[in-house]
Amino acid sequence: MTDYTPLHLDWPGCLNVRDLGGMPLTGGGTVLPRALVRSDSPAFLTDDGVAAARAYGPVRVIDLRRPDETALFPSPLADQHLPVQGPGDPEEGPWVHLYTGLLDRRPELFARAVAAVADAPEGPVLVHCAAGKDRTGLVVALVLSVVGAEPDAIGADYEETNARLAPRYAALDPDRAIPAGRETDPTRAVILGALAHLRAEHGSVEAYLTAGGLTPGHIRALRARLAG
């Protein structure tokens, strides 16, 4: 199993913020620091949290939430609203089916979000949704796959959200707290299964994104941004 420790960032008001720098690549080396950051919604950042986030210097903030979510909980870091869900997309059911179904229905939306990472100015790009797990997890996993991150590291990063959000779930409803280890293996299997689904259906993650509108130039830019 890949030995990878995420770099958590302290932005008061957010629980699930991390810089993906240091993630190992299959061809050697690691993802560059201060290139890609993922988080839960910045809508609940405190004043200190907003200051910390701005001090980190994100050059682009990609908000994957739906318009109804952004209207209800606007972000102080609002930049580009690029939802990856469309009207009527289901939100209930087995995780792997939700993920693969969404990917199959919305390739152009996922390609658009990945392209926004690729063509951003030099500096950290922040990707977030509401909890920073599902929509963010999918977009980040697509980006990391394109740049050649080790699959175990992609899975480990995805699982990290469970531990980060457990205090919030427990505060809302103690019965919804995630017991330690209970979801670790299924969660890893979900995100890696979604990527495997794309490879089975399209031949590669790159081919899936290209069908949705990502260009070879975007792919080169992603690899230059994250892998150097």
Secondary structure as GFF3:
##gff-version 3
##sequence-region A 1 228
A	DSSP	beta_strand	7	8	.	.	.	ID=ss1
A	DSSP	beta_strand	18	19	.	.	.	ID=ss2
A	DSSP	beta_strand	36	39	.	.	.	ID=ss3
A	DSSP	three_ten_helix	42	44	.	.	.	ID=ss4
A	DSSP	alpha_helix	47	56	.	.	.	ID=ss5
A	DSSP	beta_strand	60	63	.	.	.	ID=ss6
A	DSSP	alpha_helix	67	72	.	.	.	ID=ss7
A	DSSP	beta_strand	80	81	.	.	.	ID=ss8
A	DSSP	alpha_helix	95	105	.	.	.	ID=ss9
A	DSSP	alpha_helix	107	118	.	.	.	ID=ss10
A	DSSP	beta_strand	125	128	.	.	.	ID=ss11
A	DSSP	alpha_helix	134	147	.	.	.	ID=ss12
A	DSSP	alpha_helix	151	172	.	.	.	ID=ss13
A	DSSP	three_ten_helix	174	176	.	.	.	ID=ss14
A	DSSP	alpha_helix	184	202	.	.	.	ID=ss15
A	DSSP	alpha_helix	205	211	.	.	.	ID=ss16
A	DSSP	alpha_helix	216	227	.	.	.	ID=ss17
###
